[in-house]
């Protein structure tokens, strides 16, 4: 048993000394001794009922569980992670312990118990990163009907709409709606984009909403959402926040919608030109050149010699700058069709 000392009149484990001893055994790959040392600390913490300032009790219990999983004792590790979640005073560590226990429950083929623990983590620790992981895990292994899952997500969102987990819950609800009700999915994606501007899922939501609206032939609505993504680039210059990964995708899709759906050739040409000039590192610039060539050919029916010359110039640029790009074959076919030299 761990030696106990009196601290302010209360019995407690000799932390952090005992923890350092356990860690030394672990670093020396003395797994049996490390497990015993961590277990002694954890038992002492449980008996004393005290919590150390730096959550050394939680750290010891978590490492005990970690090592049990490492040596292949998964069932014992699952129980140990649950103990660690109870002992830990650090909510981040407690939430991570529950997620680790959930993962082990799935590995042990206990799906219902695993799912219950995932949802418990989301509900109990809505401001921890581990809650996002638990939600993703529950969705990945979901066996509930869409209606039951949707109701669960709605309840949790309404309960935690002002907490860190809210945008993830709303995004999961929108993805679920996308399977059967595109209009509702768009509403939910829009709600996320308007309510959680700082969310890492903000641009994902606008991107998905735009694509769903295009499927429903609401081309103006689609372009409006894509333009919001592009406008965020201007905001980045002012605020110093991160650039959306969808910037060049949005620029290309605006051009495609203008060309293919709205038949607004000047707007399409402007969009493809902006992709070429404003996104020098984009991997979509070769796509943009092919579409730019097609837009130039769409200016007149039939295309004029000037249209063909302009299109050929874009295709020649494609072949020169991106000889290994995925649009070379499409560009070669178009060049042969219009008789580029």
ABEGO torsion letter per residue (X at the ends): XBBBBBBGGBBBBBOAAAAAAAAAAAAAGBAAAAAAAAAAAAAAAAAAGBBBAAGAAAAAAAAAAAAAAAAGBAAAAAAAAAAAAAABABAAAAAAAAAAAAAAAAAAGBAAAAAAAAAAAAAABAABAAAAAAAAAAAAABABBAAAAAAAAAAAAAAAAABAAAAAAAAAAAAAAAAABAAAAAAAAAAAAAABAABAAAAAAAAAAAAAAAAAGBAAAAAAAAAAAAAAAAAAAAAGBBBBAAAAAAAAAAAAAAAAAAGBAAAAAAAAAAAAAABAABAAAAAAAAAAAAAAAAABOBBBAAAAAAAAAAAAAAAAABAABAAAAAAAAAAAAAGBX
